Amino acid sequence: MLADESGRPTLDASGRAEMKYRESDAKSYRPSAANLTPDTGGAGTVEIGRSSPSATRPSQSVARPSHSAHAATRLRIKDKAAGTTGAALELWTDGACSGNPGPMGIGVVAIDGAKRRELGEYLGVGTNNIAELTAIDRALDLVGADAGARPVRVYTDSSYSIGVLSKGWKAKANQELIGRMRRRLATMPNVEFVKVSGHAGVPENERCDELARDAITGRR
């Protein structure tokens, strides 16, 4: 992120900063200053894209702009997986529904170092929660043999999905799908869920939403 000598983000006339998710990315995006939270060096957690740290939950992963000696601010996500090797495999997911229930689509972006894979799929008619869960399920299909060997981060804007899959929330609906996914996750101990705020300018989340909606539109 562009920053001044004190480490504060440099804002344009509209009050937005210029940021890249990774330094190697060609694409940059412009989050509002209200969506940037300074890194105080503690072990607290925030949601990516949220403006209020007090609204976060303890189980979420750290994602804060940190100030370096060169006054550059970058997004950092703390790796909490233990006993694993290699860089984390990043799985960004989103489900969309035109009406609820209505036509459903999913979008997945899988990032493995310099490798990138995108998936959009039309699911038929159902609910938004089914779409969000299925997006995660499809993303986990891409992990394969790496499931026990390296950390895997699943990024989603669905609090419902995180709750029923990793926080023990009681499933009142979609029990068959959730039960199957829970059994699958029990065999994948290095999977970590990261809550992101939807429609908050987070590039990969926005891309997943685009893939999901394109899948609905094209019925593909």
N, C-alpha and C positions, 0 to 999 in steps of 0.2 A: 504494500500500500504506500502511496505517496504520503510523506510526512515531513514536518518541519524539523528544525534542529532539536526541539524539545520533545520530539516523539509524538506530537499531536498530528492527527490526520489533516492533510491539506484539502480543504473543501472548495468546490466550484461555486458559481454564483447561485446555484439552486440548493446549496447546502449538502451536497453529496461528495463522498470521497471516491477515489479511483483505486480499485483493489483487484488483485489476481488471487485465485484460490491457491495456485502454485506458481513459483517464480518462472517456471518453464512454460506456462500457459501463454498462448498467443492472445487469447481472449481475456478482456478485463470486464469488470462490472462496477456499478456505482451505487453502493448502499447508502442509505440515509445515515447521517451522523447519529440519529436516535437508535440505530441498530448496531452501533459499535460500542463494545464494553471493554475498558482497559484491563490488562492483565495485572493483577496485584501480586501474582506469584503464589497464591494460596491454592488449596486443593478443592475449592468450590466448583460448582458446575453451572453451566448456562446452556440454554438452547441456542443453536445456530439461528441467527436472524432475529432473536428476541431482544427487546430494548430494556427489559427489566429483569435483572438477576434475581430479584426476590420472588419472581413467579416461577422459578425453576424447581426441579425435583432432585433430591440427592443422588438418584441412580443414573442421571444423565451424564454424558461424557463432556469433558472440558473442551471448549471451542472458543478461544478468546484471542483478540489481537494482542500480541506481545511486542514491547518496545525494545529494540536492540540498541547497541552502542552507536550504530550508524543511523539511528532514528528511523529505521524501516519497520513498518508494522505488518505482520503477517498472521494468517490464520493458523493456529496450532491446535491439534487434537491430541490429547494425552492417551497413550497406549496403555491400557490397564491389563492386557492379556499377559499371563505369566507362563513361562515354560514353553514359549513358542519361538520359532525362528522365521526370519524373513520379514519383509515389509508387509503391512496389512493389506489385504484385498478389500477394496472399497466397493460396496454394493449400494447404489442409490436407487430408491424405488418410489413409485407413486401409482395410485389407482384413481381413476376418474369415472364418474357416472353422470349420464345426461338424464336427470330426474333420479329420484331415489325411492323405489327402484326404477331402473331404466337401463339403456344400453351401457355396458361397462367396457373400459379399456385400461390397460396397464402400460407403464413405461419403466424400463430398467436400464441403468447405466452401470456397467462393471468396469472398474479401473484397477489394473494390475501393473503398477509401475508406469511404463510408457505405453502399455497396451490398453486398449479401450474397446468395449463392446456395448452396443445399444440394442435394445429389444422393445418393440411395441406390439401389442397383441389385443385383438378384440375378443371379448369373453362371452358376448351374448347379453341377455337381460338379467339383472340382479341388483344388488345394493352396493353402495359405496364401500362399506366395510369388507364385503367379499372381494371387491377389486383391490383394496389396499392389502389384504392378506395374501391374495393370489400373486400380487406383484412381488412380495417378499418371497413367496414359495418359488416363483420362477427364478428369482435372483439366486436363491440357494442352490438351484439346479446347476449353476455355473461354478460352484465351489469345488465339487468333485473330490479328488484325492487330497486336496489341500486342507480339508476340513479340520484335521487334527494336527496339522504341521505348522500352521501359521495363524496369526490373528485375522479375523474377518469382521469388518464393521458394516452394519446394515443401517443406512440412513433413511429415515422415513418421517413424514409429517403427520403420521397417524398415531395419536396417543392411544387409541383403541387397540391397534395392533400390538404396540409395545406392551400395553397392559395385559392383554390376554395371553401373549406369548412369553413374557419375561417377568411379569410382576404378580402372577397368580390371580389375576382378575377372573371372576367366575363368568364363564361363557353362557349367556342365555340364548344365544342364537349361533348359527354356524358351528355347532359343536363338533360335527364330523371333521370339517376342515381344520379347525383349531386343534382338535385332538391329534390329528395326523401330523400337523406341523410341530406340536409340542414334542411328540415322540421323535421326530426328526432332529429337532434342536437338542434333544437330550444326548444325541450321538455326536454333537458338534460343540464341544465345550468352550471353544475359543471364539464363539460368535458374540459380538457386543452390539447392542442397539444404541443408535444415536438419534435423538429427537431433533428435527429441524422445523423451523416455522415455514409453513407453506406460503407461497406468493410473497416472499420477503426478499426476492432478489438473489437467492442462493443459486448459483448457476446450474449445478447438476440437478437440483430439485426442480428448477424451472424446465430443464430439458426433459426430465422424466414426465412432467405434466404435459408437455408438448407432445411427446411420443404417445402418451395415453389418449389424449384427445384426438390426435391424428388417427389413431387406431379406431376410435369410435366413428369418426367421420367417414373413414374409408372402409369400415366394416372388414378390416383385414386382420 
